[in-house]
Amino acid sequence: MTLMIRLSRLFKADMHAVLDQLEEPDVVLQQAIREMDEAIGQVERQVKARELEESQIRTRTRELQQQISQTDAELDLCFAAENEQLARTLLRRKLEAERLLRQLSLKQETLLLQIAEDHQQLESQRQRLSRLKQKADVFMTLQEPVDKFVSTSSLEQPVTEADIDIALLKAKDARKTKL
């Protein structure tokens, strides 16, 4: 059984080594940058959605406050006319609006906290992305000279024995003329 485990580990290690050699660091780095850009975009969309929802809550809160003020004015009329049945209906409407107003207020507070957290997360991700892009730029500039060297050296032809013989004869001839 231990032989199988050891063979399995060996096979996994060899496969990882092959995959490491196949991966191109610059391609992997660019993919990581794209993924971080996508994550930032997702958080930005989430922030916008929450800000829109918070704005809608603010609008609804103002409407409810106006409705409560209007209901108070109508209640004054009902009490002046001594119409208790209509006053009860208006009080029910007012209580429901006040309850909804409290719920919206709590939801708004929660949204504001989430938006603040999202903004912090967004700023943190943007900073990490900026650092990663800087590192990628440095990495790419370090890779360029190596690539240029490799590409020019592959165009050169190897030195042959005939080249060496000609160089040897030229060197001997140059020495004879100096003496």
C-alpha positions in Angstrom: 0.0 0.0 0.0 2.8 2.5 0.8 4.4 1.7 -2.5 1.2 2.9 -4.3 1.1 6.0 -2.2 4.7 6.8 -3.0 4.1 6.1 -6.7 1.1 8.4 -6.6 3.0 11.2 -5.0 5.8 10.8 -7.5 3.3 10.9 -10.4 1.7 14.0 -8.9 5.0 15.7 -8.4 6.0 15.0 -12.0 2.7 16.3 -13.3 3.1 19.5 -11.3 6.6 19.9 -12.6 5.4 19.5 -16.2 2.6 22.0 -15.6 5.0 24.5 -14.1 7.2 24.3 -17.2 4.2 24.7 -19.5 2.9 27.8 -17.7 4.3 31.0 -19.0 4.7 33.5 -16.1 3.8 36.5 -18.1 0.5 34.9 -19.3 -0.4 33.8 -15.8 0.4 37.3 -14.5 -1.8 38.9 -17.1 -4.6 36.5 -16.3 -4.3 37.4 -12.6 -4.6 41.0 -13.5 -7.7 40.4 -15.6 -9.3 38.4 -12.8 -8.6 41.2 -10.3 -10.1 43.7 -12.7 -13.2 41.6 -12.9 -13.4 41.3 -9.1 -13.1 45.1 -8.8 -15.9 45.5 -11.5 -18.1 43.2 -9.5 -17.6 45.1 -6.3 -18.3 48.4 -8.1 -21.5 47.0 -9.5 -22.5 45.9 -6.0 -21.7 49.3 -4.5 -23.8 51.0 -7.2 -26.7 48.6 -6.6 -26.6 49.3 -2.8 -26.3 53.1 -3.4 -29.3 52.9 -5.7 -31.3 51.0 -3.1 -30.3 53.5 -0.3 -31.4 56.3 -2.6 -34.8 54.7 -3.1 -35.1 54.2 0.6 -34.4 57.9 1.2 -37.1 58.8 -1.4 -39.6 56.4 0.2 -38.8 57.8 3.7 -39.6 61.3 2.6 -42.8 60.2 1.1 -43.8 58.4 4.3 -42.9 61.5 6.4 -45.2 63.6 4.1 -47.9 61.0 4.4 -47.6 61.0 8.2 -47.8 64.8 8.2 -50.9 64.8 6.0 -52.5 62.1 8.1 -51.9 64.3 11.2 -53.7 67.1 9.5 -56.6 64.8 8.5 -56.7 63.5 12.1 -57.2 67.1 13.4 -60.2 67.4 11.0 -61.7 64.1 12.2 -61.4 65.1 15.8 -62.8 68.5 15.1 -65.8 66.8 13.4 -65.9 64.1 16.2 -65.8 61.3 13.6 -64.1 58.6 15.6 -64.5 55.8 13.0 -62.6 57.8 10.4 -60.0 58.8 13.0 -59.4 55.1 13.8 -58.8 54.4 10.1 -56.4 57.3 9.8 -54.6 56.2 13.0 -54.2 52.7 11.6 -52.7 54.2 8.4 -50.4 56.5 10.5 -49.2 53.6 12.7 -48.5 51.4 9.6 -46.5 54.3 8.0 -44.5 54.9 11.2 -43.7 51.2 11.5 -42.6 51.1 7.8 -40.5 54.2 8.4 -38.7 52.5 11.3 -38.0 49.4 9.2 -36.7 51.5 6.3 -34.5 53.5 8.7 -32.9 50.3 10.0 -32.4 49.0 6.4 -30.9 52.3 5.4 -28.4 52.2 8.3 -27.4 48.7 7.3 -27.0 49.7 3.7 -24.8 52.7 4.6 -22.5 50.4 6.7 -22.3 47.9 3.8 -21.5 50.7 1.3 -18.8 52.0 3.6 -17.3 48.5 3.9 -17.6 48.0 0.1 -15.7 51.3 -0.5 -12.9 50.1 1.8 -12.8 46.7 0.1 -12.8 48.5 -3.3 -9.9 50.8 -2.4 -7.9 47.9 -1.0 -8.4 45.8 -4.2 -7.5 48.8 -6.4 -4.3 49.3 -4.4 -3.4 45.6 -4.7 -4.2 45.7 -8.4 -2.0 48.8 -8.8 0.9 47.1 -7.0 0.4 43.9 -9.2 0.4 46.0 -12.4 3.7 47.7 -11.2 5.2 44.3 -10.5 4.0 43.1 -13.9 5.6 46.0 -15.7 8.9 45.4 -13.9 8.7 41.7 -14.8 7.9 42.5 -18.4 10.8 44.9 -18.7 13.1 42.3 -17.2 11.8 39.7 -19.7 12.2 41.9 -22.8 16.1 41.9 -23.0 16.1 38.1 -22.4 13.6 37.6 -25.2 15.6 39.9 -27.5 18.8 38.0 -26.8 17.2 34.7 -27.3 15.6 35.8 -30.6 18.8 37.2 -32.0 21.0 34.3 -30.9 18.6 31.9 -32.6 19.2 33.7 -35.9 23.0 33.3 -35.7 24.7 30.3 -37.2 27.0 28.2 -35.1 30.8 28.7 -35.5 32.2 26.0 -37.8 35.7 24.5 -38.0 36.3 26.4 -41.3 35.6 29.7 -39.5 38.1 28.7 -36.8 40.7 27.8 -39.5 40.3 31.1 -41.3 40.5 33.1 -38.0 43.7 31.1 -37.1 45.3 31.9 -40.5 44.4 35.6 -40.1 45.9 35.7 -36.6 49.2 34.1 -37.8 49.4 36.5 -40.8 48.8 39.5 -38.5 51.6 38.3 -36.2 54.1 37.9 -39.0 53.5 41.4 -40.3 54.1 42.8 -36.8 57.5 41.2 -36.5 
